[in-house]
Structures are given as structure tokens and as C-alpha cells.
Amino acid sequence: MTEKQRKTREYNLRRRYGIGIEDYDKMLKKQGGKCAICGIRPKPGKHLDVDHNHKTGRVRGILCRYCNSKLLKHLRDNKVRAAGLVKYLTKALNEDEDWS
């Protein structure tokens, strides 16, 4: 990353989420360098997205683009939807095992 790219990234992280590159790197390291939901690692030269609560602005973690923009978007930060999704998938996966 060039110095200009680094400054731009720092500016964007601070403006959007109130964190800097060091904060981002610490969070990512704490997560083992991968998406907090699916466990995918970013490709070389790429980064994962910052997930935050849209109502409070609080940063929750670092996610891959799919988990952040597709999966969580459809759950809409709703605990009931998230719990329903887990319940549904757990039941469906258990039923699939019965057919094996």
C-alpha cells in the first residue's frame, strides 16, 4: 500500500467508523485474520469490511464483503431473524443427515 493509499484508508476508517488502521489491524488480528462470520481470509492486497451497528455506529467486527453486505443486510440487525435463521438451518442440516 502506498503512503497516499494508507492516508486515504486511515481517513475513511476514521470518518466512517471512528477507528484508525491500527484499530482495524488489532481487530482483525483478534479474529485470526479472517471474517468473523464465515472465516474466509482476504486475498493478498485486499481487505475485509468493517461491520457496524447502523443505529449506534458501534463497530462490531471485521467481515468479508458477502457476510457484511448480503447476509447481514437481509437480517437487518434483527435478533429474531438471526435466531430464526440459525434454527432453520440447524433443523434443515439435521434432516439432511438423516438421509445420508
Residue frames relative to the residue before (quaternion, step in Angstrom):
aa qw qx qy qz dx dy dz
M 1.0000 0.0000 0.0000 0.0000 0.00 0.00 0.00
T 0.4044 -0.7091 0.5233 0.2447 3.56 -0.85 0.97
E 0.6631 -0.4976 0.3698 0.4194 3.57 -1.26 0.31
K 0.6394 0.5222 -0.3255 0.4611 3.58 1.01 -0.80
Q 0.6524 0.5053 -0.3118 0.4710 3.60 0.95 -0.86
R 0.6411 0.5292 -0.3160 0.4572 3.57 1.01 -0.84
K 0.6603 0.5001 -0.3057 0.4696 3.60 0.94 -0.88
T 0.6426 0.5163 -0.3160 0.4698 3.57 1.00 -0.83
R 0.6533 0.5081 -0.3070 0.4699 3.58 0.95 -0.89
E 0.6380 0.5243 -0.3167 0.4667 3.59 0.95 -0.89
Y 0.6551 0.5167 -0.3026 0.4608 3.58 0.91 -0.96
N 0.6923 0.4882 -0.2815 0.4507 3.59 0.84 -1.00
L 0.6452 0.5119 -0.3232 0.4661 3.61 0.95 -0.81
R 0.6775 0.4873 -0.2934 0.4663 3.58 0.91 -0.90
R 0.6788 0.4980 -0.2937 0.4526 3.58 0.90 -0.92
R 0.7497 0.4201 -0.2247 0.4594 3.59 0.84 -0.97
Y 0.8481 0.1879 -0.0332 0.4942 3.56 0.85 -1.00
G 0.4566 -0.7068 0.4378 0.3167 3.60 1.23 -0.15
I 0.6269 0.4867 -0.3510 0.4969 3.58 1.21 0.50
G 0.3610 -0.7151 0.5516 0.2326 3.55 -1.25 0.39
I 0.7329 -0.3974 0.3039 0.4611 3.56 -1.31 -0.02
E 0.6339 0.5321 -0.3384 0.4478 3.61 0.98 -0.79
D 0.6391 0.5150 -0.3201 0.4731 3.60 0.99 -0.82
Y 0.6353 0.5315 -0.3102 0.4665 3.56 0.96 -0.96
D 0.6830 0.4973 -0.2860 0.4522 3.57 0.83 -1.02
K 0.6355 0.5217 -0.3261 0.4664 3.61 1.02 -0.76
M 0.6528 0.5088 -0.3115 0.4668 3.57 0.95 -0.89
L 0.6686 0.5038 -0.2984 0.4583 3.55 0.91 -0.94
K 0.6373 0.5190 -0.3229 0.4694 3.58 1.00 -0.80
K 0.6406 0.5323 -0.3129 0.4565 3.58 0.98 -0.88
Q 0.6918 0.4452 -0.2514 0.5100 3.58 1.18 -0.65
G 0.5512 -0.6329 0.3904 0.3784 3.60 1.22 0.11
G 0.6159 -0.5897 0.3339 0.4018 3.58 1.23 0.45
K 0.7017 0.4409 -0.2587 0.4962 3.58 1.22 0.32
C 0.7017 -0.4423 0.3553 0.4309 3.55 -1.36 0.23
A 0.4803 -0.6985 0.4602 0.2640 3.58 -0.88 0.98
I 0.7001 0.4429 -0.2773 0.4867 3.62 1.17 -0.38
C 0.8416 0.2105 -0.0904 0.4891 3.60 0.51 -1.13
G 0.4752 -0.7188 0.4080 0.3019 3.59 1.23 -0.23
I 0.4367 0.6940 -0.4710 0.3252 3.61 1.23 0.16
R 0.3222 -0.7213 0.5810 0.1958 3.56 -1.14 0.70
P 0.5161 -0.6432 0.4529 0.3388 3.61 -1.02 0.68
K 0.5305 -0.5971 0.4927 0.3453 3.55 -1.19 0.57
P 0.6488 -0.5173 0.3703 0.4176 3.60 -1.14 0.52
G 0.8078 0.2397 -0.2064 0.4975 3.56 -0.90 0.97
K 0.6617 0.4569 -0.3013 0.5125 3.59 1.28 -0.09
H 0.2282 -0.7625 0.5846 0.1574 3.56 -1.26 0.29
L 0.4777 -0.6315 0.5246 0.3128 3.53 -1.31 0.32
D 0.5515 -0.6385 0.4422 0.3042 3.57 -1.26 0.45
V 0.4308 -0.6466 0.5599 0.2878 3.53 -1.27 0.50
D 0.1979 -0.7604 0.6087 0.1102 3.57 -0.83 1.02
H 0.0517 0.8012 -0.5929 0.0620 3.56 -0.94 0.90
N 0.5380 -0.5859 0.4964 0.3477 3.52 -1.29 0.44
H 0.3931 -0.7602 0.4697 0.2166 3.59 -0.58 1.13
K 0.6450 0.5089 -0.3296 0.4651 3.60 1.15 -0.41
T 0.7975 0.3044 -0.1436 0.5007 3.58 0.85 -0.99
G 0.4174 -0.7105 0.4622 0.3277 3.57 1.19 -0.55
R 0.4676 0.6980 -0.4345 0.3246 3.60 1.28 -0.13
V 0.3927 -0.7065 0.5435 0.2265 3.56 -0.89 1.00
R 0.2244 -0.8052 0.5408 0.0940 3.57 -0.85 1.04
G 0.7737 -0.2522 0.2009 0.5454 3.56 1.03 -0.68
I 0.4956 -0.6164 0.5224 0.3185 3.51 -1.39 -0.17
L 0.0274 -0.8236 0.5641 -0.0522 3.56 -0.73 1.13
C 0.5408 -0.5635 0.4915 0.3852 3.55 -1.27 0.32
R 0.6895 -0.4942 0.3327 0.4119 3.56 -1.21 0.40
Y 0.6534 0.5258 -0.3237 0.4380 3.60 0.92 -0.89
C 0.6962 0.4686 -0.2859 0.4626 3.59 0.74 -1.01
N 0.6928 0.4843 -0.2834 0.4530 3.58 0.95 -0.81
S 0.8048 0.3293 -0.1640 0.4657 3.59 0.75 -0.99
K 0.7381 0.3765 -0.2357 0.5078 3.60 1.09 -0.47
L 0.7404 0.4339 -0.2433 0.4521 3.56 0.57 -1.17
L 0.7431 0.4024 -0.2393 0.4781 3.60 0.64 -1.06
K 0.5708 0.5944 -0.3829 0.4175 3.58 1.11 -0.60
H 0.7095 0.4539 -0.2618 0.4712 3.57 0.93 -0.87
L 0.6404 0.5033 -0.3328 0.4753 3.59 1.16 -0.47
R 0.2052 -0.8363 0.4831 0.1585 3.58 1.28 -0.47
D 0.6042 -0.5955 0.3444 0.4022 3.60 0.99 0.88
N 0.4573 0.6867 -0.4355 0.3601 3.57 1.14 0.64
K 0.4119 -0.7408 0.4795 0.2270 3.60 -0.55 1.20
V 0.6395 0.5312 -0.3315 0.4460 3.58 0.98 -0.81
R 0.6503 0.5024 -0.3130 0.4761 3.60 0.97 -0.84
A 0.6583 0.5123 -0.3104 0.4559 3.57 0.92 -0.91
A 0.6635 0.4912 -0.3022 0.4767 3.58 0.93 -0.89
G 0.6367 0.5311 -0.3173 0.4603 3.56 1.04 -0.79
L 0.6363 0.5252 -0.3198 0.4658 3.56 1.02 -0.81
V 0.6588 0.5005 -0.3071 0.4703 3.58 0.90 -0.92
K 0.6541 0.5150 -0.3087 0.4601 3.59 0.92 -0.92
Y 0.6623 0.5163 -0.2949 0.4558 3.57 0.91 -0.95
L 0.7050 0.4613 -0.2740 0.4638 3.58 0.79 -1.00
T 0.6215 0.5364 -0.3426 0.4569 3.59 1.01 -0.76
K 0.6629 0.4947 -0.2969 0.4771 3.58 0.93 -0.91
A 0.6764 0.5001 -0.2966 0.4522 3.57 0.86 -0.96
L 0.6725 0.4869 -0.3029 0.4678 3.59 0.92 -0.84
N 0.6324 0.5154 -0.3322 0.4733 3.60 1.03 -0.69
E 0.6451 0.5064 -0.3171 0.4762 3.58 1.02 -0.77
D 0.6192 0.5410 -0.3398 0.4566 3.60 1.04 -0.74
E 0.6423 0.5246 -0.3239 0.4553 3.59 1.02 -0.78
D 0.6086 0.5681 -0.3528 0.4271 3.60 1.08 -0.66
W 0.6750 0.4943 -0.2850 0.4678 3.60 1.15 -0.56
S 0.5245 0.6646 -0.4027 0.3478 3.58 1.22 -0.33
